[in-house]
Amino acid sequence: MASSIDTISKLNEQISRHTGTSAPAMDMEHVPGYRGAEYIGTLYDAVRKQQTLIIEYRSFKARTADKITVYPYLLKEYRNRWFLICEKASNHTPQVNIFALDRIHSVEVDTTHPFKACVAFDPAHFFDDTIGVSKNIHDRARRVVIKIDSDQAPYVESKPFHRSQKVEQRFGDGSIQISMKVVLNNELERLILGFGGHVEVIAPPILRERMARHVNIAASHYRNVTDSDSR
């Protein structure tokens, strides 16, 4: 990722030089005040060299940070946030742990614990069936069916929810029904919720029920809104 950004920056410089203007030709989205980016280099090296790490990490729910020994397997970016995919040395059974870089307070190489690979984790394909980063090694993809109204159908077709997305049916009013095979997780639910009333989850029933709960809770926040409030 760093090399890609460097390439784009150099391209911007060349364009400015040849056109005689200092106006940027590209505008990349960034998050002001984002923490954790300073650890990307160290974590990247540790993944490549298979080095055990000690990270100081504080979750949103914790009052203090904990020092955790981990075996780093992959750095993953999702929606401008970086995550370390790893396994805690204290795990009694094989599992993948996910730590957001913006909640890491320090990183150091641990030379006392030899690196241990997780045979159940394939960094090249582990997230193939996943939207986002929330996935356990035992999670399996489910067939998800969603109906999209005519207003949003062109956008969903031009920018699919997932690489497995297929259009199963086209309706006379311009709406479509799509299917995909993905792990059910919070990121999938948030993505669907972002389309508001333009989409309807058809299957599986458990996801349809979850979405109904989310929508009902959201609707309850606006029950006292009247037409005059929007004027």
Protein Blocks (a to p, Z undefined) as FASTA:
>chain_A
ZZmmmmmmmmmmmmmmmnopabdfbdcdddehiahjlmmmmmmmmmmnopacddddddfk
bmbdcddddddfbdcdeehiacdddddfklmbdcdddddfklcfbdcddfkbccdddfkb
cfklmmmmpghjbdcfkbccddddddddfklmmmmmmmcfbfkbccfbdcfkopacdddd
ddddfklmmmmmmnmmmbccfbdfklmmmmmmmmmmmmmmmmmpcfklmZZ
